[in-house]
Amino acid sequence: MNSSPVSAQTSGSKAAPTVGICLSGGGALGFAHIGALQALEEHGIHATHLSGTSMGSIVGLMYSAGYTPAQILEMVKEEKAYKMGTIFKLNLSSRGGLSKHTKLLAILDKYIPFNNFDNLQIPFYVCCVKLKEGTVHIVHSGNQLKNFVVASASIPMVYEYFTIDGVDYVDGGVMNNFPVEPLVEAKCDKIIGINVINFTPLDTTPKIDDVWPAVFTMMNEAANNSRYSLCDFYVPIKELNTAELSISSYKKYEEIYQKGYNSMIQYIHEHPEILN
């Protein structure tokens, strides 16, 4: 593919409203963010500010750098980012995880030729957690852009914790899987939150394979529920968080992408005011 980013924004008057988009964490389910962003773009909605945690921060980085959703999806295909072997490298050290970050960093280096937040086309806020302090850390400036994105995606026990300037970081989703706060502080005129980890009420008792996904989503919603109300438009991506489509279903990235696209299309149809 052509690795040069195409502007993900359209130029407008200075009076054009600012649009902040928050991308939740969610492992493989984060591929749904790409589809949701595609649907928004098709309806003329482009982010002027972005925030993200974990997989949301990886997608957010690419989008903020100017890659379109179509380019990001093609990137996933070309880099085989849907295969665990592509982004997972066995680590036998004692840094709290089974995998090193070298493969993920290599992919980011290939497509993002800079490491400073100031070079992004869209202001971008990355959420991670300081491991020793147990506090949320949101960063949007400086020359450690890709390092903080990797830190944001350092899922405990899966990836080793990531050290930046002597500080150890783990996945932002540990304490804030929906970092909408910086968009509120930026006083965005319109805030759209996209959540790929959400609970769908069940008609019957779930099958045994679906119990853990259901419980996980309940826990996530309990921890982040107060943040959803900070959005002008909160978009939970439907038909995810099952045994068939879970946070580890990387090989089903195309199906997950489509769920994100379909959910956003449906949301726009049901909430046409989002277009104003």
C-alpha positions as CSV (number, residue, x, y, z in Angstrom):
1,M,0.0,0.0,0.0
2,N,1.0,3.6,-0.3
3,S,2.3,4.3,3.2
4,S,1.9,8.1,2.9
5,P,-1.0,9.3,5.0
6,V,-3.9,11.2,3.5
7,S,-5.4,14.0,5.6
8,A,-8.2,12.5,7.7
9,Q,-9.7,16.0,8.0
10,T,-11.4,18.4,5.7
11,S,-10.5,22.1,5.8
12,G,-13.2,24.5,6.9
13,S,-13.8,27.9,8.3
14,K,-12.3,28.9,11.6
15,A,-15.8,28.9,13.0
16,A,-16.2,25.2,12.3
17,P,-17.2,23.3,15.4
18,T,-14.5,21.1,17.1
19,V,-15.2,17.4,17.2
20,G,-13.6,15.2,19.8
21,I,-13.7,11.4,19.4
22,C,-12.8,9.0,22.2
23,L,-11.7,5.5,21.3
24,S,-11.9,2.8,24.0
25,G,-9.6,0.0,24.6
26,G,-10.6,-3.5,23.7
27,G,-7.9,-5.7,22.2
28,A,-9.0,-7.2,18.9
29,L,-12.4,-5.5,19.3
30,G,-10.5,-2.3,18.6
31,F,-10.7,-3.1,14.9
32,A,-14.3,-1.9,15.2
33,H,-13.0,1.6,15.7
34,I,-11.7,1.6,12.1
35,G,-15.2,0.8,10.8
36,A,-16.8,3.3,13.0
37,L,-14.4,6.1,11.9
38,Q,-15.1,5.1,8.2
39,A,-18.9,5.5,8.8
40,L,-18.4,8.9,10.4
41,E,-16.2,10.1,7.5
42,E,-18.8,8.9,5.0
43,H,-21.2,11.2,6.8
44,G,-18.9,14.2,6.8
45,I,-17.8,13.9,10.5
46,H,-14.1,14.3,11.0
47,A,-12.2,14.5,14.3
48,T,-10.4,17.6,15.3
49,H,-9.3,16.0,18.6
50,L,-8.8,12.3,19.5
51,S,-8.2,10.4,22.7
52,G,-7.6,6.7,23.1
53,T,-6.6,3.8,25.4
54,S,-4.8,0.6,24.4
55,M,-6.0,-0.6,21.0
56,G,-7.9,2.7,20.8
57,S,-4.7,4.6,21.1
58,I,-3.1,2.5,18.3
59,V,-5.9,3.3,15.9
60,G,-6.0,6.8,17.2
61,L,-2.3,7.3,16.5
62,M,-2.7,6.2,12.9
63,Y,-5.8,8.4,12.3
64,S,-4.2,11.4,14.0
65,A,-1.2,11.0,11.8
66,G,-3.4,11.4,8.7
67,Y,-4.2,7.9,7.6
68,T,-7.7,7.3,6.5
69,P,-9.8,4.4,8.0
70,A,-9.4,2.6,4.6
71,Q,-5.6,3.0,4.8
72,I,-5.6,1.7,8.4
73,L,-7.6,-1.4,7.4
74,E,-5.3,-2.0,4.5
75,M,-2.3,-1.6,6.9
76,V,-3.8,-4.3,9.1
77,K,-4.0,-6.7,6.1
78,E,-0.5,-5.9,4.7
79,E,1.3,-6.2,8.1
80,K,-0.8,-9.2,9.1
81,A,-1.5,-7.4,12.3
82,Y,-4.4,-9.9,12.9
83,K,-1.9,-12.6,13.6
84,M,-0.5,-12.9,17.1
85,G,2.9,-13.8,15.8
86,T,3.1,-10.4,14.1
87,I,2.7,-8.4,17.2
88,F,3.6,-10.9,19.9
89,K,7.2,-11.9,20.7
90,L,7.8,-14.4,23.6
91,N,9.5,-12.7,26.5
92,L,11.3,-14.7,29.2
93,S,12.2,-11.7,31.3
94,S,10.6,-10.7,34.6
95,R,8.9,-7.5,33.4
96,G,5.3,-8.6,34.0
97,G,4.3,-10.1,30.7
98,L,4.7,-12.8,28.1
99,S,5.6,-10.6,25.2
100,K,8.1,-7.8,24.3
101,H,7.0,-4.7,22.4
102,T,9.6,-4.9,19.6
103,K,7.3,-6.1,16.9
104,L,4.6,-3.4,17.6
105,L,7.2,-0.7,17.7
106,A,8.6,-1.9,14.4
107,I,5.2,-1.5,12.7
108,L,4.7,1.9,14.2
109,D,8.2,3.0,13.1
110,K,7.4,1.9,9.6
111,Y,4.3,4.0,9.2
112,I,5.0,6.9,11.6
113,P,8.3,8.6,10.7
114,F,8.3,11.0,13.6
115,N,8.0,10.6,17.4
116,N,6.6,14.0,18.5
117,F,3.0,14.8,19.2
118,D,3.4,18.1,17.5
119,N,3.8,16.4,14.1
120,L,0.4,14.9,14.2
121,Q,-2.4,16.3,12.1
122,I,-4.9,16.0,14.9
123,P,-4.3,16.8,18.6
124,F,-4.1,13.3,20.3
125,Y,-4.4,12.3,23.9
126,V,-3.0,8.9,25.0
127,C,-4.0,7.2,28.2
128,C,-1.8,4.9,30.2
129,V,-1.2,4.0,33.9
130,K,1.8,4.6,36.1
131,L,2.4,1.1,37.5
132,K,4.2,2.1,40.8
133,E,1.8,4.9,41.6
134,G,-1.4,3.3,40.4
135,T,-2.5,6.6,38.7
136,V,-3.8,7.4,35.3
137,H,-1.5,9.4,33.1
138,I,-2.7,11.2,30.0
139,V,-0.1,12.7,27.6
140,H,-0.5,14.8,24.5
141,S,2.8,16.5,24.0
142,G,6.5,15.7,23.8
143,N,8.8,13.5,21.8
144,Q,7.8,10.1,23.1
145,L,4.7,9.7,21.0
146,K,5.1,6.1,19.9
147,N,6.5,5.0,23.3
148,F,3.4,6.3,25.1
149,V,1.1,4.5,22.6
150,V,3.0,1.3,23.2
151,A,2.7,1.9,27.0
152,S,-1.0,2.5,26.6
153,A,-1.3,-0.9,25.0
154,S,0.8,-2.8,27.5
155,I,-1.9,-5.3,28.7
156,P,-0.7,-6.7,32.1
157,M,0.4,-10.3,31.9
158,V,0.3,-10.2,28.1
159,Y,2.9,-7.5,27.4
160,E,5.7,-6.5,29.6
161,Y,5.3,-3.1,31.3
162,F,6.9,-0.3,29.4
163,T,9.5,2.1,30.8
164,I,9.7,5.8,29.7
165,D,12.2,8.1,31.3
166,G,12.5,5.8,34.3
167,V,8.7,5.5,34.9
168,D,7.0,2.1,34.4
169,Y,3.6,2.1,32.6
170,V,0.9,-0.4,31.8
171,D,-2.3,-0.4,29.7
172,G,-4.5,2.6,30.2
173,G,-7.6,0.4,30.3
174,V,-6.5,-0.9,33.7
175,M,-8.0,2.3,35.3
176,N,-9.5,4.3,32.4
177,N,-10.7,2.4,29.4
178,F,-12.7,5.4,28.0
179,P,-10.5,8.5,28.3
180,V,-13.0,11.2,27.4
181,E,-11.8,13.7,30.0
182,P,-9.2,15.4,27.9
183,L,-11.8,16.1,25.2
184,V,-14.0,17.7,27.9
185,E,-11.1,19.8,29.1
186,A,-10.3,20.8,25.5
187,K,-13.9,22.1,25.3
188,C,-14.7,20.3,22.1
189,D,-18.1,21.5,20.7
190,K,-19.1,17.9,20.0
191,I,-17.8,14.8,21.8
192,I,-18.4,11.3,20.3
193,G,-17.4,8.3,22.3
194,I,-17.0,4.9,20.7
195,N,-16.9,1.9,23.1
196,V,-16.1,-1.6,21.9
197,I,-16.4,-3.1,25.4
198,N,-20.1,-2.8,26.4
199,F,-22.7,-5.1,27.9
200,T,-25.7,-6.2,25.9
201,P,-28.5,-7.5,28.1
202,L,-29.1,-11.2,27.5
203,D,-32.4,-13.0,26.9
204,T,-31.2,-16.2,28.5
205,T,-28.5,-17.3,30.8
206,P,-25.3,-17.2,28.7
207,K,-23.6,-20.3,27.5
208,I,-20.5,-21.2,29.5
209,D,-18.1,-19.8,26.9
210,D,-19.9,-16.4,27.0
211,V,-19.9,-16.1,30.8
212,W,-16.5,-14.5,31.1
213,P,-17.0,-12.0,28.2
214,A,-20.3,-11.0,29.8
215,V,-18.8,-10.5,33.3
216,F,-15.8,-8.7,31.8
217,T,-18.1,-6.2,30.1
218,M,-20.1,-5.7,33.2
219,M,-17.0,-4.9,35.2
220,N,-15.8,-2.5,32.5
221,E,-19.1,-0.6,32.4
222,A,-19.2,-0.3,36.1
223,A,-15.8,1.2,36.1
224,N,-16.4,3.6,33.2
225,N,-20.1,4.3,33.3
226,S,-19.7,7.9,34.6
227,R,-17.5,8.7,31.6
228,Y,-20.1,7.8,29.0
229,S,-22.4,10.6,30.1
230,L,-19.7,13.1,29.3
231,C,-20.2,12.5,25.6
232,D,-22.7,14.3,23.5
233,F,-23.0,11.1,21.5
234,Y,-22.1,7.8,23.1
235,V,-21.8,4.9,20.6
236,P,-21.6,1.4,22.0
237,I,-20.6,-1.0,19.3
238,K,-23.1,-3.9,19.3
239,E,-22.7,-7.7,18.8
240,L,-19.2,-7.9,20.2
241,N,-17.9,-9.3,23.5
242,T,-18.9,-12.9,22.9
243,A,-17.0,-16.1,22.7
244,E,-17.0,-15.7,18.9
245,L,-15.9,-12.1,18.9
246,S,-13.8,-11.3,21.9
247,I,-10.8,-9.2,22.8
248,S,-8.6,-12.0,21.5
249,S,-10.4,-12.6,18.1
250,Y,-7.7,-10.9,16.0
251,K,-8.2,-13.2,13.0
252,K,-11.8,-12.0,12.7
253,Y,-10.7,-8.4,12.2
254,E,-12.8,-7.9,9.1
255,E,-16.0,-9.1,10.8
256,I,-15.2,-6.9,13.8
257,Y,-14.5,-3.9,11.5
258,Q,-17.9,-4.4,9.9
259,K,-19.6,-4.5,13.3
260,G,-18.1,-1.1,14.0
261,Y,-19.2,0.2,10.7
262,N,-22.7,-1.1,10.9
263,S,-23.2,0.1,14.5
264,M,-22.1,3.6,13.7
265,I,-24.3,3.7,10.5
266,Q,-27.3,2.6,12.6
267,Y,-26.5,5.1,15.4
268,I,-26.3,8.0,12.8
269,H,-29.7,7.0,11.4
270,E,-31.2,6.8,14.9
271,H,-29.5,10.1,16.0
272,P,-29.4,12.4,12.9
273,E,-28.6,15.3,15.2
274,I,-25.0,14.0,15.3
275,L,-24.7,15.5,11.8
276,N,-25.4,19.0,12.9
